[in-house]
Every structure is written in structure tokens, then in C-alpha cells.
């Protein structure tokens, strides 16, 4: 899919310059394929809902297989450094962590998602709803193929918390046949001993917002 996008949108000229380009400039065929493979690995791990730690591990495995790493070190006369990748090197691993987080947010969820959405929009115009197929941009945006998790993120939960709620507290959620959230027994979830601090904070924040919105709606109704 990424190879098709790179051909259709001319990535060899549009995505090889500027800060953190998607693709390497003046790369040969092997270099081009390696970079597409990197983005494919990153996209696959993100879309199937892997935790960030596993996505990072996949990136480390990619560089281990590749065998070398290139980075900038402005303390040297030759600032562009290419050396054998060492997965036991704290410097190398920290670079991979930094690049992976940057590439998820900037490359995958900002630039590549734009191409995916544009391709889907054009497909809708040309083929209609029945022929356009799946909107992969939505899967990349939310980092999951689970429509229930997408729904939880749409109401305000983060990706990790949505995953946690479905894994540990699915019985407190009632969703429609279309996977829309209809009821959430948040009091039962908050009383759970296995709830993470992050999930607890998000639930409390979202429920306060819901209550404020309901109060405002009630006041508008009474005024009218």
C-alpha cells in the first residue's frame, strides 16, 4: 500500500527534502525499499494496537537486521555518522526510541495519514461508498482495527486507556450493534483494584466534563 502511495503521489520528489523527510534523497532501489519497509513495520505495529514498547522493539529489530545506523553528531568534523548498529548501545537505542516516537506522530499520523485520507476521499468520489473500501486513515489515526476502541477514543480516552478498559472492564461497557458507546458503568470501574492511575484520571476527567455538559444542557432547556 505504501509503495502504491509513493508512486501515485510522487514521493521521490515530494517527500525527500525538508526536516525529517519520509524517504531518503538520492536513494537507490534497495534504499528506497528499505525505507518503505521501515514505514510498513511501523504502520503495522501501530494499527494492530501494539503498545509503544513493542513498536519500539520492532524498530530496534529493524535496525539490527539492517546492520547500521546513520545520525548527526555536530561535535565531530564529519557530522553525519554511519556506524554498525549495536542494540546494546544506550546511545543507539535512545536514538531509535526518539526516532520511533517522532515517526509515529510526525511521519505516520501526520504526513502518511494525509495521503491515506486523500486517497480514500478520491476513491469515494470515483467509486462511491460501496466501492471505496476501508478507510485506512482512520485505523492509523486511532492506532487500532477495533471499532470499540475507536469509539472509546472518540469520546475522549487515550489509546492505552481504551485498550485497558476493553481488556479489563469490558463488562462495564455497553455498546450498540454499530459499536457506539451507549452506557458506561464508570463507578464500578473506578472501584476496581486493577485500574491504572492513568485510566482513573482520564475517567474522572471525562465524567466531570460529561456532567458539566449535561448541566449546561439542562439550564438551556429550562431557559427555553
N, C-alpha and C positions, 0 to 999 in steps of 0.2 A: 504493500500500500504506500509506504514512504517512497519507494522507488518511483512509483507512478506519479505521486505528487511532485517529486523533484523534477520529473520530466515535463509534466503539464505546466508547472509554474516557473520553470527555468531557474532552478536553484543554483546552477553553475554560474549564473551571472547575478542573481538577486540575493543570494544568501552566502556569499563568500567574502564579504567585506564588513567593516564596522567592528564594533565591540562584540566579542563572543559570537562570531558567525556560526550558523548552523553547520556549514560544510567547509572543508579546508580549501584554501585557494591554491590553484595550480596543481591539484592532486591528480595522480594517475588513476587508472580504473580501479586498482586494488585499494588505494587510499580512499577513494570515493565510496566503495562498497563497505570498507571497514567502518566508515563514519555512519553510513546508513544502518549498518548492523548495530552499532552502538545505540543509535536512537531507537531502533526496533526493540532492543533489550530493555531499554529504559521505559519505553512506552508499554511493553507487555507487562512488566512487573507492576507499573503504576496502575494500569487499567484493571488487572486481575485482583487488585486490592492488597498487594503485598505491603507489609509495614515498611517504613522508610529504611529500617536497618537491613531488611532483606534486599531492597532495591540497591542500597549502597554496596552490600556484599556482592551483588550481581555485577556492579560496576568494577569492583576490585577484581573479580574473576575475569572480566573482560580485559583489563589491563595486564593481568597475569598471563592470559593467553596471548595477548598482543606482544608482550615481552619488553616493551619500552614505554617511556613516558617523556613528554615534552612540556616544559614550563618556563616561565620567565623568572630570572633571578638577576635583578638590576645591580646587585653587589659585585657581579662579575663583568669582565670586559666584554665577553660574549654573553649577552643577557638571555638569549634563547638557549636553553639547556635541554639536551636529549641524552637520556641515560637509561640503563637497564632498570626495569621496574622491579622493586623489592617490596613485597607485601608485608615484610617485617619492619620496613622503614616508617617511623612515625610521620616523617615529612611527606612521603609519598601517599600514605593512607589519608592524612589530613587534607592533602590536595584533592584526592578523589572524593572525599566527603563534601568538601566545598564545591567542587565542580558538579557533583551529582545534584545537590540541593539547588544550585543555580540553574542547572539544565532542566530540572523538573519545573521550576517556576517560570524561568525566562524562556527557555527553548521549547519545552513541551507544552506547558499550559498557557503560553502567551503567543509564541510565533507559529508553532506547528498546528496548534488548535485553530488558529485563524485560517490556515489553508484548508483544514478539515471542514470547518464550518462553511467556508466559501464553496468548496466542492459539493457539499450536501445541499446548499441553497441553490446552486446551479442545477443539481440533479433534480430537485423538486420542480424547478421551472421547466426542465426538459422532459421529465418522466412522470411527474405527479407523485402524490403521496405513496401510492402502491408500488411504484417502480423505483423510488429513490433509495430504498434500502435503509439500513441502520445509520443513525447519526452518530458516528464515532466521536465527534467533537464532544458530545455530552458525556461519553464514557471517560474521555481524557480530562474533562473539566472536573468531574467528581471522583475520579480515580477508582471506579468500580463498575462492574457489569450488573450489580444487584440493584434492581429498581427500588427496593425497600430502602436501601442505604442512600440512594439518590434522594428519595423523598425526605429522609431524616436530615440530610444536609440542606435541602431546600428550606426546611423550617428553622434552620439555624445551627444545627450541630456540626462539629468538625468531622472530618473523615475518620480519625481514630476513635472518637466517641461514638459515632454512628455504628462503627464496626463492633465496638464493645457492647452497645445496647442490644444489637441483634444477636450477638454471641451469648450474652449472659442474662438478658432481660427481655427476650422476645415475647414472653407470656404477658408482659405489661403493655405491649403494643397491640393495637387493633387496627389493621389496615384493610382497605376495601379490596375488591377483586382487581382493581386497577393499581393496587399498591399505594393508595393515598392514605395518609395517616388520619384516622377517624377518632381514635381515643388513645390516651397515654396515661397510665396509672403511675404518675411521677412520684407520688407519696410512697408507694411500695418500693420503687427503685431507690429512692433516697434512703429508705430504711434498710437497704441491703448492706451486708457487711463486706461484699466483694466489689463494691462500686469504687472506681478510682477517684482520686481527688479532682482530676481534670473533668471527669464526667459529672461529678457532683456540682462543681462550679458552673458548668455550662447549663445543666438542668435548672439550677436555681436562677441563673440569669435569664434564661428563656422564659421560665414560668412567670417571673416578675414582669417581663415585657408583655406577655400574653395578658396578665391581669390588668396591667395599665391600659392596654389597648381595649380590653373589654369594658373597663370603667369609662373610658373616653367615649366608646360607642354607646354605652348606656346613657351617659349625660346628653349626647347629641340626640338620642331618641326621645328622652324626656323633654328636652327643649322644643323639639318639633311638635 
